[in-house]
Amino acid sequence: MNKKTDGLIPPGLVYVADNITSKQNLLGAPKETGARWAKSLNLPQEAETIFFAGCGYQYNASLQSLMSMIRKLDKSPIGAELPMGLAGFTKKLGIDPAQIYRRLAAKDSDSDAQPLRDAVGVLKELGVEFGYLAEDEPCCGGILHYTGLEKEFARNARNLYKTLKARGVKRIIGIVPSCTYTLAELIPKHVPGYDLEVKHFLQVVLEGVESRQLRFPREVRVVYHDPCQLSRYLGLIEEPRRILKSIKGIELVEPDWTHGEWSTCCGGGGGFEVVFPELSQILAVNRVKELVETGAKVIVTHCPGCVMQLEDGLKAMKVKDVEVLDLAQVLAMAMGG
Amino acid sequence: MSVFDEYKKEIMDAAHNDRIRLALSRSINRYRPNISEALKKFPQTVKLAEEVREIKEKAIGNMEKLVEQACQAIEANHGQTYIARTAEDALNIIGGLVGSGKLVVKAKSMTSEEIGLREHLEEGGNEVYETDLGEFIVQKLGSRPMHILAPAVHVPKEDVAKLFSEITGQELPADVEVLVATARKLLREKFFKADIGISGSNVVAAETGSLFLIENEGNIRLATGAPPVHIALVGMEKLVPTLTEAWKVAEVTWRFANYTIPQYVSVVSGPSCTGDIERVITYGVHGPKEFHVIFLDGGRVELAQHPSLSQVLYCLRCGGCLYECPVFGVTAGHFGDKYFAGIGAVWAAMITGDKEKAAALAYTCLTCGRCKVRCPMKINVPEMVVELRRLLAEGA
């Protein structure tokens, strides 16, 4: 990246982009940490169909503590720009202060990636055969595209395709909305002859799930929050609702106006949260208000970014009797998992 | 402080400003039911919008020719026409026409905002009145418009009452009716004393040289009808070939602009004239004797060549997208330059602003895409914003 580039791209995004190009995940963490959640699941690493877990869920706990640090800085007179710029600089020297902070602050990693374990459980229960590349799973690089680093994104896209082809992968089951959209729509633009079939988890499980008797462990009023990339980008609006409606014990409610294609963004889109950490939290609070006004006690969504933002919004509003669940978790609970 | 730091401070101040948020949430809560009611009442609008997108696509690819045609038509109608290649050209042309020491009444025009026309005329020693109520409020506040159609969208009625009380020296209540009556009183005589009226236009039919002006307040009719001179500043992207097409563009514009049915649509093609005495055509009867139209390029012709960013030129300026932008919902036009939100970032980069400001705006877009769902032209703002980031990052 030249000087001009460094000047116009906000430091937070330069930092994340560099993590992707150097470490193949947006956190810049060792890949083994990301794959830890699947240790006990015995998923094959060689398979024609793979489950693509994505950074968002895999590094969820660490991302949460990192965001909390950035938000604190952003609200302080220091601001987030200088430390983010500094983090990028010291990392080049071999020190990564964010990494150190994460290690200190990351909450118990057992709670990490529960939606992934649940999604895997649901897929297995439905008899879907698939593998998982674990520490060899490449980063989709979507953030590079949204940052404007299209050349880097194109390079990442070609490498990703090469890696997957070399391992004999033919089909991908994506779960993070943004990764899935990137794999299905953005990467093919840079890879001539791209022939990987990409489906979202919901598309894979929909029919199998609907033909089952599903019951949520308790009677509950649920509101569904559409992630932007799932609804407006991938067009998966009816699928999650059909699933939720098929679960006994769940009463699905919708906010006025702001649902489906009109859903309000959680405030964490396209890297926005690292550039405007505090504003992003204000937007999260606004969205949470729209959702809790429905009287729902559970907010269900299906994106690691949205989960993080909505939980943060609830916390900022000091709402204690509403919880956020990922749709994969809800499904696993309703299938008696 | 860098441009980005300064900008970030500005939008964070706005985001913490309860007055802005109060005013915006009131407006958004009115806009959504209104537009949905309007589309129910006139369901053909959706199809019409698709047709208008096609009309605009063709027209934008043919701007230079349409301008030529429009100029010929207007000259044939006894108007004067000018093509301004840059904002500076436009200011010089209009500044020359206005001169100094004049009283000028202005209809609301984002294009005049784009080139800083009011400030330029004021610096030239003229007294300039914004006559659109929202714009008048913003002018008196010494602020700038915070929405393309509702410039004072960020000002709650209580603040307007305070402002008008200061101007009139009377204690006025936060009663909308009283405030509107006050504005009428304050501006009434200006329309008739004014030397010059200035307007923009929502859409122009090239074949007849007809300018369409959509409004509810009636200030545009007065500002373009009462003074002896009417000057119109029009962005070249406003041109379409025929009157029939212009009507279609106008209808889609007003419907999405929350008018449902506009109280007034003026169609102006030339100066006022009569042939009632011995069939001798004489100009300047009750309306203006002089009619000047300035077509502004200002980067539009070049922008029209861009494969993705040229979409901004399809924009009808209905402002619907702004009500759907979550960031705009807490910051108003502080998330903007001359134009606002994601699409405003593209305008800032290509037309009005410097790269640093454009970059700051581009990275403020969530790329969430709800604006695109609202947009009657289905302009893909997230795609444009990401493309803009690429251009900026690559130093192009």
HADDOCK unambig.tbl for C-alpha pairs under 7 A between the chains (distance, minus, plus):
assign (segid A and resid 4 and name CA) (segid B and resid 395 and name CA) 6.33 0.50 0.50
assign (segid A and resid 5 and name CA) (segid B and resid 393 and name CA) 4.73 0.50 0.50
assign (segid A and resid 5 and name CA) (segid B and resid 394 and name CA) 6.39 0.50 0.50
assign (segid A and resid 5 and name CA) (segid B and resid 395 and name CA) 6.69 0.50 0.50
assign (segid A and resid 8 and name CA) (segid B and resid 356 and name CA) 6.44 0.50 0.50
assign (segid A and resid 8 and name CA) (segid B and resid 359 and name CA) 6.06 0.50 0.50
assign (segid A and resid 8 and name CA) (segid B and resid 392 and name CA) 6.90 0.50 0.50
assign (segid A and resid 8 and name CA) (segid B and resid 393 and name CA) 6.38 0.50 0.50
assign (segid A and resid 9 and name CA) (segid B and resid 393 and name CA) 6.52 0.50 0.50
assign (segid A and resid 146 and name CA) (segid B and resid 386 and name CA) 5.63 0.50 0.50
assign (segid A and resid 147 and name CA) (segid B and resid 389 and name CA) 6.52 0.50 0.50
assign (segid A and resid 148 and name CA) (segid B and resid 386 and name CA) 5.94 0.50 0.50
assign (segid A and resid 148 and name CA) (segid B and resid 387 and name CA) 6.85 0.50 0.50
assign (segid A and resid 148 and name CA) (segid B and resid 389 and name CA) 4.56 0.50 0.50
assign (segid A and resid 148 and name CA) (segid B and resid 390 and name CA) 3.74 0.50 0.50
assign (segid A and resid 148 and name CA) (segid B and resid 393 and name CA) 6.03 0.50 0.50
assign (segid A and resid 149 and name CA) (segid B and resid 390 and name CA) 5.99 0.50 0.50
assign (segid A and resid 149 and name CA) (segid B and resid 393 and name CA) 6.77 0.50 0.50
assign (segid A and resid 150 and name CA) (segid B and resid 390 and name CA) 6.39 0.50 0.50
assign (segid A and resid 228 and name CA) (segid B and resid 368 and name CA) 5.55 0.50 0.50
assign (segid A and resid 232 and name CA) (segid B and resid 369 and name CA) 6.74 0.50 0.50
assign (segid A and resid 262 and name CA) (segid B and resid 370 and name CA) 6.25 0.50 0.50
assign (segid A and resid 264 and name CA) (segid B and resid 326 and name CA) 6.92 0.50 0.50
assign (segid A and resid 265 and name CA) (segid B and resid 326 and name CA) 6.99 0.50 0.50
assign (segid A and resid 265 and name CA) (segid B and resid 368 and name CA) 6.11 0.50 0.50
assign (segid A and resid 269 and name CA) (segid B and resid 366 and name CA) 4.85 0.50 0.50
assign (segid A and resid 269 and name CA) (segid B and resid 367 and name CA) 6.39 0.50 0.50
assign (segid A and resid 269 and name CA) (segid B and resid 368 and name CA) 6.33 0.50 0.50
assign (segid A and resid 270 and name CA) (segid B and resid 366 and name CA) 6.03 0.50 0.50
assign (segid A and resid 270 and name CA) (segid B and resid 367 and name CA) 6.32 0.50 0.50
assign (segid A and resid 272 and name CA) (segid B and resid 364 and name CA) 6.73 0.50 0.50
assign (segid A and resid 272 and name CA) (segid B and resid 366 and name CA) 6.00 0.50 0.50
assign (segid A and resid 279 and name CA) (segid B and resid 12 and name CA) 6.95 0.50 0.50
assign (segid A and resid 283 and name CA) (segid B and resid 326 and name CA) 6.95 0.50 0.50
